[in-house]
Amino acid sequence: MKQDSSVPILSVSALLWDGSRQLSGILELWETLVFFRLDDFKNSHLQLSIPLTELDFVEEYMVFDLAKNGLRIQSKDGRFDLFVLDEGQRFKKAVLAQMRRF
């Protein structure tokens, strides 16, 4: 991954969620992309990188109808990724603010 600077704008602990399984990691906001680093695969090439220019929307959602700590990040082509994190609203606001810069 080509990084825009040496430090992400925001970095939070998160789970990548597929509805039945979860992968722990760190969700990062960089100048031009959202990046997810998997905890269990630190030495592999597995990664999730989403350019901000490809994002359609970012929204919070209820996980199991219990807590609003989910974050859905959807690209313009309809693909999406679901995350579970404690700082969903903060991350969403930061992504939306960064998207407005483009």
Residue pairs with C-beta under 8 A, 6 or more apart in sequence:
1 33
1 35
1 47
1 49
3 30
4 30
4 31
4 32
4 33
5 30
5 31
8 28
8 29
8 30
8 35
9 29
9 30
9 31
9 94
9 98
10 28
10 29
10 90
10 91
10 94
11 26
11 27
11 28
11 29
12 26
12 27
12 28
12 85
12 86
12 87
12 90
12 91
13 24
13 25
13 26
13 27
13 85
13 86
14 24
14 25
14 26
14 27
14 36
14 71
14 83
14 84
14 85
15 22
15 23
15 24
15 25
15 83
15 84
15 85
16 22
16 23
16 25
16 36
16 38
16 48
16 81
16 82
16 83
17 63
17 70
17 82
17 83
17 84
18 82
19 82
22 84
23 38
23 39
23 40
24 38
24 39
24 40
25 36
25 37
25 38
25 39
26 36
26 37
26 39
27 34
27 35
27 36
27 71
27 83
27 85
27 91
28 34
28 35
28 36
28 37
29 35
29 91
29 94
29 95
29 98
31 98
32 51
32 52
32 53
33 49
33 50
33 51
33 52
34 49
34 50
34 52
34 55
34 73
34 95
35 47
35 48
35 49
35 50
36 47
36 48
36 49
36 81
36 83
37 47
38 44
38 46
38 47
48 81
50 73
50 75
50 81
52 95
52 98
52 99
52 102
53 102
54 75
54 76
54 77
55 73
55 74
55 75
55 76
55 95
55 99
56 74
56 75
56 76
56 78
57 74
58 71
58 72
58 73
58 74
58 92
58 95
58 96
58 99
59 71
59 72
59 74
59 92
60 68
60 69
60 70
60 71
60 72
60 88
60 89
60 92
61 68
61 70
61 71
61 72
61 82
62 68
62 70
63 69
63 70
63 84
68 88
69 84
69 85
69 86
69 88
70 82
70 83
70 84
70 88
71 82
71 83
71 84
71 85
71 88
71 91
71 92
72 80
72 81
72 82
72 83
73 80
73 81
73 83
73 95
74 80
85 91
